[in-house]
Amino acid sequence: MAAAEKTGVPAIGIFCRGFTESGVQACLGEGLTAPRMVEFPPPNIQTQTFDEIYENAKFILDKVIQGLIEEPVVASEVPPQSEDASPRTIIFK
């Protein structure tokens, strides 16, 4: 998604509940400050039947189209990395 957006191609991330924030953070980490996101209705898509997935896909179709044609909303900025931090820094003990 971030790679497509960086080239100027609008892209939408479709996430199940509980994964949306991770998707936003991954996009921010890739330098994409305004990720376009749509949440797939619960329960998790892996537990839905084909018919449920089809109905839910119809439900979010308008949101996907709207997200592709509107200007994205800028997400919160990624906090700057501490100058003392390194890949080997222990964050939690």
C-alpha beads as a LAMMPS data file, in Angstrom:
LAMMPS data file: protein, C-alpha beads

93 atoms
92 bonds

1 atom types
1 bond types

-500.0 500.0 xlo xhi
-500.0 500.0 ylo yhi
-500.0 500.0 zlo zhi

Masses

1 110.0

Atoms # bond

1 1 1 0.000 0.000 0.000
2 1 1 2.719 2.488 0.981
3 1 1 4.729 1.647 -2.144
4 1 1 1.730 2.336 -4.390
5 1 1 0.918 5.623 -2.652
6 1 1 4.536 6.776 -2.910
7 1 1 4.343 6.399 -6.705
8 1 1 1.135 8.446 -6.831
9 1 1 -1.286 5.534 -7.162
10 1 1 -4.070 5.794 -4.561
11 1 1 -4.334 2.653 -2.439
12 1 1 -6.622 1.503 0.366
13 1 1 -5.651 -0.775 3.217
14 1 1 -8.500 -3.093 4.204
15 1 1 -7.982 -4.408 7.706
16 1 1 -9.924 -6.511 10.167
17 1 1 -10.722 -4.939 13.535
18 1 1 -7.712 -5.106 15.795
19 1 1 -5.227 -4.734 12.942
20 1 1 -6.084 -1.251 11.693
21 1 1 -3.773 0.574 14.107
22 1 1 -0.918 -1.788 13.203
23 1 1 -1.544 -0.983 9.552
24 1 1 -1.466 2.748 10.235
25 1 1 1.783 2.420 12.175
26 1 1 3.356 0.324 9.409
27 1 1 2.421 2.989 6.855
28 1 1 3.806 5.752 9.047
29 1 1 7.015 3.744 9.395
30 1 1 7.230 3.591 5.600
31 1 1 6.919 7.371 5.429
32 1 1 3.269 7.468 4.359
33 1 1 1.730 10.204 6.505
34 1 1 -1.852 9.835 5.289
35 1 1 -2.741 6.138 4.954
36 1 1 -6.176 5.387 3.533
37 1 1 -7.801 2.699 5.654
38 1 1 -11.087 0.790 5.674
39 1 1 -12.053 -1.656 8.398
40 1 1 -13.571 -4.950 7.258
41 1 1 -16.622 -5.697 9.430
42 1 1 -16.154 -8.234 12.243
43 1 1 -15.795 -11.067 12.888
44 1 1 -12.345 -11.702 11.438
45 1 1 -12.527 -12.514 7.736
46 1 1 -10.963 -15.954 8.326
47 1 1 -14.020 -17.027 10.306
48 1 1 -16.604 -15.796 7.779
49 1 1 -18.327 -17.866 5.131
50 1 1 -18.050 -16.913 1.454
51 1 1 -21.552 -15.424 1.580
52 1 1 -20.684 -13.300 4.645
53 1 1 -17.489 -12.053 2.988
54 1 1 -19.446 -11.159 -0.158
55 1 1 -22.083 -9.228 1.809
56 1 1 -19.446 -7.420 3.889
57 1 1 -17.465 -6.556 0.761
58 1 1 -20.588 -4.922 -0.674
59 1 1 -20.952 -3.027 2.615
60 1 1 -17.452 -1.491 2.426
61 1 1 -17.356 -0.894 -1.344
62 1 1 -18.621 2.697 -1.024
63 1 1 -16.031 3.385 1.685
64 1 1 -13.249 2.065 -0.551
65 1 1 -14.374 4.189 -3.510
66 1 1 -14.769 7.261 -1.306
67 1 1 -11.309 6.709 0.171
68 1 1 -9.757 6.509 -3.277
69 1 1 -11.290 9.726 -4.604
70 1 1 -10.996 11.944 -1.501
71 1 1 -7.829 13.508 -0.166
72 1 1 -6.470 11.344 2.642
73 1 1 -6.435 12.588 6.234
74 1 1 -2.967 13.010 7.706
75 1 1 -2.371 10.518 10.520
76 1 1 -0.469 11.350 13.685
77 1 1 3.199 11.856 13.122
78 1 1 5.717 9.156 13.924
79 1 1 7.561 10.145 17.084
80 1 1 11.224 10.865 16.408
81 1 1 13.682 8.184 17.422
82 1 1 15.730 9.056 20.465
83 1 1 19.342 9.875 19.679
84 1 1 20.283 7.424 22.448
85 1 1 18.307 4.568 20.873
86 1 1 19.843 1.949 18.635
87 1 1 18.540 -1.325 17.181
88 1 1 20.025 -3.109 20.213
89 1 1 18.452 -0.799 22.835
90 1 1 16.294 -2.597 25.406
91 1 1 12.959 -0.826 25.626
92 1 1 11.172 -2.967 28.216
93 1 1 12.578 -5.132 30.977

Bonds

1 1 1 2
2 1 2 3
3 1 3 4
4 1 4 5
5 1 5 6
6 1 6 7
7 1 7 8
8 1 8 9
9 1 9 10
10 1 10 11
11 1 11 12
12 1 12 13
13 1 13 14
14 1 14 15
15 1 15 16
16 1 16 17
17 1 17 18
18 1 18 19
19 1 19 20
20 1 20 21
21 1 21 22
22 1 22 23
23 1 23 24
24 1 24 25
25 1 25 26
26 1 26 27
27 1 27 28
28 1 28 29
29 1 29 30
30 1 30 31
31 1 31 32
32 1 32 33
33 1 33 34
34 1 34 35
35 1 35 36
36 1 36 37
37 1 37 38
38 1 38 39
39 1 39 40
40 1 40 41
41 1 41 42
42 1 42 43
43 1 43 44
44 1 44 45
45 1 45 46
46 1 46 47
47 1 47 48
48 1 48 49
49 1 49 50
50 1 50 51
51 1 51 52
52 1 52 53
53 1 53 54
54 1 54 55
55 1 55 56
56 1 56 57
57 1 57 58
58 1 58 59
59 1 59 60
60 1 60 61
61 1 61 62
62 1 62 63
63 1 63 64
64 1 64 65
65 1 65 66
66 1 66 67
67 1 67 68
68 1 68 69
69 1 69 70
70 1 70 71
71 1 71 72
72 1 72 73
73 1 73 74
74 1 74 75
75 1 75 76
76 1 76 77
77 1 77 78
78 1 78 79
79 1 79 80
80 1 80 81
81 1 81 82
82 1 82 83
83 1 83 84
84 1 84 85
85 1 85 86
86 1 86 87
87 1 87 88
88 1 88 89
89 1 89 90
90 1 90 91
91 1 91 92
92 1 92 93
